[in-house]
Amino acid sequence: MATPSNLLRLVPLQPAELPSHPALKLSVHQKGGKRMSPAGGTQLRSTDHQKTTQTLNASEPDNPEADPCPTILPFIKAILDAAVVFIDDTLPTTFEPHSNKSSTPAKTSVELLQRNISAKELSKVDWQGSKIPRHPPDNVANEAWFARRSRHANQQAKGTANFSEFDYGLRIDHCQHEGDYTPEVYDTFKVLDWKIPDALAKVESDFADYQNITMSTVFEMCHKLPFPLSTRVFPVLVITATTGEQDFIVVQLPVEIGTIQEAFYSNGRNLTDGSSALKRKRPIMGKYTSIERCVLRPISNEIEWTMATTSDAKGWLPMWMQKMGVPGAIAKDVDFLMDWIREKRKAGPLKVGA
C-alpha cells in the first residue's frame, strides 16, 4: 500500500505552506508552519467581497531563495498528482461498500463507499521529506473517509446532464456554484486569489496531463445547520484542472486563515461587518478535504462522477454522530446539482469552458 500523501489530509495547510501571495507576505520567522510577523505592505480593509479579495498576478516571489513558500507550479502539480492517484487507484482498492441510494430527480443510483484511515497508518506520512514539505502536526487523528460514485447519461435531458454541463457546474467557479445549488450554504466568501501563469504551465513537460489549471481561491464555505446547532465555516483552498478532453478534477483542502486580514469569518470580521443576522453569527470553524473527478466513458457514453471526502465539523458533535450523516448528505449533492442544472437550462444554454 502506498504511503499516504502529506497533502490530502485533514490537517489544515498553514499560511507558510501556501505559495507566495501579497496577503501572506510576512517575515520568514516560522513556528508550527505559521509566519509570525508582518513585513509591511498595504492590506485592504473593505468588507465588500470583491474588494477584500487580493489577487496575485505574479505567481512567483521576487526573490525565490529568500521565500520559504512552496513554488506555485510544483505545489499544484503535487496536489493534482496525489488527487488523481487517490481517486483512480487508492479509492477502488481500499474503500469498502457502504450502501446504494436511489437518486431523484437524478436518474441514477448513487454508490456509497467508506474507509477509515487510522492514526497508526497516518503516522507513516512523510510530512517533511515529500516533494512539498509540511510541518508535522502535533497530533494526528483517524480520518473517516466517505465516497460516492454515480453514472449519468451524457445527455442534455431531465435527470441528467452532458459533460459540458458537468464541467460548468463542478469545475468552473466551483465554490460559487456549490453555494448556488446547495441549500444549506449561505455564503461563499472569497479570501485570496492566485493567477496561474498559463504560458509557463503549458511549456512545462511535467504538466502535460493537466490543462486549464486554476488555484484561484481560498474560500470560506458557510453552512447553516438545523437548530440548535451553530453555523459552520470551512476555509478551503480550491484547485481545479482538466485531465484530458473529457475529464476533470477538483480538489479542496482545509486551510488555516484566522490570522489573515482578508478573511471574513475565520478572523471574526463578520461579527460586526456581516450584512445579515445570519452572517453576523459566530460560527464554529470546521474542516474538510474533498476530491471530485468526472470522466466521460466513451463506450457507454456515460459520465462517471466520483467524490471522496473526509471532514470534521467540530463543535460538540461527536465524530460517530457526524459519520452517520455524511453518506446521506453527499448522496443528496447529486440531486442538488441535477436540479440546479435543470433550472439553469430554462434561462438558455449554460456558459461552458474555462
Protein Blocks (a to p, Z undefined) as FASTA:
>chain_A
ZZddfklccbdcdfklpccdfklmccfbdgehiafbdeejjddfbfbfklmpccdfblcd
fblmlpmbdcfklmmmmmmmmmmmmmmmmmmmmpccfbdcdddfbdcddddddddddfkl
mmmpcfklmmbdcdddfbdcddddddddddddddddehiacfklmmmmmmnokllmmmmm
mmklgbdcdfbdcdddfklmmmmmklmmpghiacfbccddddddddfbdcdddddddddd
debjkbccdddddddfklpmkbmklnopmmmmpcbfklmpccddddddddddddddfklo
pacddddddddeehjbdfklmmmmmmmmmmmmmmmmmmmmmmmmmnopcdedZZ
